[in-house]
Amino acid sequence: MFRNAFSFAVCAAAFASFGANAADAENADNGLWSQADQYYGAAEMNAARRTLLHESGAQTSWFLQADRLEYRSNEGDPLLLWDAQGWYGTDAHKLWIKTEGEYDFNGGAFEAAEVQALYSKPISSYFDLQAGVRHDFAPGDDRTFGVVGFQGLAPYLFEIDAALFVSGEGDISARIEAEYELLLTQRLILQPRTELNFAVQDVAEYGVGSGLSTAEIGARLRYEIKREFAPYIGVSWERSVGETADFARADGEDPSSVSFVAGLRLWF
C-alpha cells in the first residue's frame, strides 16, 4: 500500500512539473518575464520593470576627484600640478571630464594644460571604452586632438588609463598611466604610479620626439583623514627619452628631474 501511494505521488509530481514547464514555455513564447504577468496587468508590470531598471543602474549620478593637487620641488624650479577627473551619467553611459597641467611659479606661466571631454561605455565588468576630444592650452598654441582609449581596473587591482591621441595636424601620440594602492593601514596608503608617453612622429615645435618621449615614476604616501580628504607626500622622477631628450638639451633644459611632492587628494 505504501509502495502504491509513493508511486502515485511520484506520478503526480511529474505531471505537475510538466505542467509548470509547459506554462513557463508558453510565457517565454509570449515574451513574459515571470509568472507575475499572469496576475498583474501590463501597465503595472511595465511600471515595475522601469523602476527595477532605474534602481539597478539606470539612475544618473556624478563623481569628482582631484587625484593629484600638489606642489613639486622640481630641483629648484617649483611647479603646481593638478590632475583631476569626474563623470556624470548612468552605469551604461557616462560623460567624463579630465584635466591636468603644470604651472611654473618662477616663470609665472603654464607649462602644460589640457582638458578632455569623453563619452564612456563599459566593455567589460572592469573596463570602459572612452572616446572624445582633448584640447591643449599650453605649451605653445592651442591644439585639439581626437581621443580613443580605455580606463579601468586590471587584474591584481592595478588602475589603468590608456589613450591614443590624433591632433588636427595628424600627429599621433599615446599615453599610459598605471597606479596601485598598497594599504599599510586602513588610513595610511602607499600609491606607486607610472606614466609613459609615446609619439609616432617628431613634433619639433613642441619638443616631442618619436617613440617613447617621456617616462615618469613616483610614489605617494597619503593619510586619509576622511576617505574624501587625504594629504600626502612623495617623490617623483621624470625623464625625457630619445629625441625628446635631445630637444630638451637644445633648449638648455635638463632631460631628467627629481621632485619631492606634497599635496592633497580629494573626491566628492
C-alpha positions in Angstrom: 0.0 0.0 0.0 2.8 2.3 0.9 4.5 1.5 -2.4 1.3 2.3 -4.4 0.9 5.6 -2.6 4.6 6.5 -3.2 4.2 5.7 -6.9 1.1 7.9 -7.1 3.0 10.8 -5.5 5.8 10.5 -8.0 3.5 10.4 -10.9 1.6 13.5 -9.6 4.8 15.4 -9.1 5.9 14.5 -12.6 2.7 15.8 -14.1 2.8 18.9 -12.1 6.4 19.6 -13.2 5.4 19.0 -16.8 2.5 21.4 -16.4 4.8 24.1 -14.9 7.4 23.7 -17.6 4.7 23.9 -20.2 3.4 27.2 -18.6 6.9 28.6 -18.5 7.5 27.7 -22.1 4.2 29.4 -23.0 5.2 32.5 -21.0 8.6 32.6 -22.8 6.9 32.4 -26.2 4.7 35.3 -25.2 7.7 37.4 -24.1 6.7 37.3 -20.4 9.5 37.9 -17.8 7.9 36.0 -14.9 4.7 34.3 -13.6 3.7 37.7 -12.2 2.4 38.6 -15.6 -0.4 36.1 -15.0 -1.6 38.1 -12.1 -0.9 41.8 -12.8 -1.8 44.0 -15.8 0.6 45.1 -18.5 0.6 48.7 -17.2 1.6 47.7 -13.7 4.3 45.3 -14.9 5.8 47.8 -17.2 5.9 50.4 -14.4 7.6 47.8 -12.1 10.1 46.9 -14.7 11.0 50.5 -15.3 11.5 51.0 -11.6 13.7 47.9 -11.4 15.9 49.0 -14.3 16.2 52.5 -12.8 17.2 51.2 -9.3 19.6 48.7 -10.8 21.8 51.2 -12.7 19.8 53.4 -14.9 19.7 56.4 -12.5 22.1 59.3 -13.2 24.8 60.2 -10.7 28.1 62.1 -10.6 31.6 61.8 -9.2 34.5 64.3 -9.0 38.1 63.5 -7.9 41.3 65.6 -7.7 43.7 62.7 -7.7 46.8 64.9 -7.5 46.8 68.6 -6.4 50.4 69.1 -5.4 53.5 71.2 -5.1 56.6 69.8 -6.8 60.1 70.9 -5.9 61.4 70.2 -9.4 65.1 70.7 -8.4 64.6 74.4 -7.5 62.1 75.3 -10.3 58.9 74.6 -8.3 55.6 73.7 -10.0 52.0 73.4 -9.2 50.5 70.2 -10.7 46.8 69.3 -10.9 45.3 66.0 -12.2 41.5 65.8 -11.8 38.6 63.9 -13.4 34.9 63.4 -13.0 31.9 61.9 -14.6 28.1 62.3 -14.9 25.7 59.7 -16.2 24.4 56.1 -15.7 26.2 52.8 -15.3 26.0 52.3 -19.1 26.6 55.8 -20.4 28.9 58.5 -18.9 30.3 61.9 -19.8 33.9 62.1 -18.4 35.8 65.3 -18.0 39.6 65.1 -17.3 42.1 67.9 -16.9 45.7 68.1 -15.9 48.6 70.5 -16.2 51.5 72.3 -14.5 52.1 75.9 -13.5 55.6 77.2 -13.3 56.0 79.5 -10.2 59.3 81.1 -11.3 58.2 81.7 -14.9 54.7 82.7 -14.0 53.1 80.7 -16.8 51.6 77.3 -17.5 54.0 74.7 -18.7 51.2 72.4 -19.7 47.4 72.4 -19.5 44.7 70.2 -21.1 41.1 69.3 -20.9 39.4 66.2 -22.2 35.7 65.5 -22.8 34.9 61.8 -23.3 31.9 59.6 -23.9 32.4 56.4 -21.8 30.7 53.0 -22.1 31.5 49.7 -20.3 33.0 46.9 -22.4 33.5 44.5 -19.5 32.9 44.3 -15.8 36.1 46.3 -15.1 36.9 48.4 -18.2 35.2 51.3 -20.1 35.8 52.3 -23.6 36.2 56.1 -24.0 36.2 58.4 -27.0 36.0 62.2 -27.4 38.2 65.3 -27.7 41.2 66.8 -25.9 42.2 70.4 -26.0 45.7 71.7 -25.0 46.0 75.3 -23.9 49.8 75.1 -23.3 52.6 74.8 -24.2 52.5 76.9 -27.4 49.4 77.5 -29.5 46.1 75.8 -28.7 45.7 72.3 -30.2 42.8 69.9 -30.4 43.0 66.1 -30.5 40.7 63.2 -31.1 40.8 60.7 -28.3 40.1 56.9 -28.0 41.1 54.8 -25.1 40.1 52.7 -22.2 40.1 53.0 -18.4 39.5 50.5 -15.6 40.8 48.1 -13.1 43.2 45.4 -14.3 43.9 42.1 -12.5 45.6 42.5 -9.1 43.9 45.8 -8.7 46.1 48.0 -11.0 44.2 51.1 -12.1 44.9 51.7 -15.9 44.2 54.7 -18.0 45.4 54.4 -21.6 44.6 56.7 -24.6 45.5 57.3 -28.2 45.5 60.9 -29.5 45.4 62.3 -33.0 45.9 66.0 -33.5 44.3 68.2 -36.1 47.6 68.2 -37.9 47.7 64.4 -38.0 50.3 63.9 -35.2 49.7 60.7 -33.3 50.6 60.1 -29.7 49.6 57.8 -26.8 49.7 57.9 -23.0 49.5 55.0 -20.5 49.1 55.6 -16.7 49.1 52.9 -14.1 48.6 53.1 -10.3 48.4 50.7 -7.4 47.2 51.3 -3.8 49.0 49.4 -1.0 47.2 49.7 2.3 49.7 49.9 5.1 46.8 50.5 7.5 43.2 51.4 6.9 44.1 55.0 6.5 47.8 55.1 5.6 48.1 54.2 1.9 51.2 54.0 -0.4 50.4 54.7 -4.1 53.1 53.9 -6.7 52.4 55.5 -10.1 53.9 55.5 -13.5 53.1 57.4 -16.7 54.6 56.7 -20.2 54.1 59.0 -23.2 54.7 57.9 -26.8 54.7 59.7 -30.2 54.6 58.2 -33.7 56.4 61.1 -35.3 58.7 64.1 -34.3 56.9 67.3 -33.5 59.9 69.6 -33.1 57.9 72.8 -32.4 56.6 71.1 -29.2 59.9 69.4 -28.3 58.5 65.9 -28.8 60.5 63.1 -30.5 59.2 59.9 -31.9 59.0 56.7 -29.9 58.9 56.8 -26.1 59.1 60.5 -25.3 58.8 60.8 -21.6 58.6 58.5 -18.6 57.6 59.2 -15.0 57.8 57.0 -11.9 56.8 58.1 -8.5 55.2 57.1 -5.1 52.9 59.0 -2.8 52.1 58.2 0.8 48.8 59.6 1.9 46.8 59.6 5.1 43.1 59.6 4.7 41.8 61.9 7.5 38.5 61.1 5.8 38.1 59.0 2.7 37.3 62.1 0.7 40.2 64.2 2.1 43.8 62.9 2.2 47.1 64.9 2.4 50.1 63.2 1.0 53.9 63.4 0.5 56.0 61.6 -2.1 58.7 61.6 -4.7 58.6 61.7 -8.5 61.2 61.0 -11.1 60.6 62.2 -14.7 62.9 61.6 -17.7 62.7 62.7 -21.3 63.9 59.9 -23.7 65.5 59.8 -27.1 64.9 62.7 -29.4 62.7 64.4 -26.8 65.7 64.5 -24.5 67.8 66.0 -27.4 65.2 68.7 -27.9 65.3 69.5 -24.2 69.1 69.8 -24.1 69.0 72.0 -27.2 66.6 74.3 -25.3 69.0 74.4 -22.3 66.8 72.1 -20.1 67.8 69.1 -18.1 66.0 66.0 -19.6 65.8 64.4 -16.1 64.4 65.7 -12.8 63.5 64.5 -9.4 60.8 66.2 -7.4 59.7 66.0 -3.8 55.9 66.5 -3.8 53.3 67.4 -1.2 49.6 67.8 -1.9 46.0 66.8 -1.4 43.8 64.0 -2.8 40.1 65.0 -2.8 36.9 63.4 -4.1 33.2 64.2 -3.9 
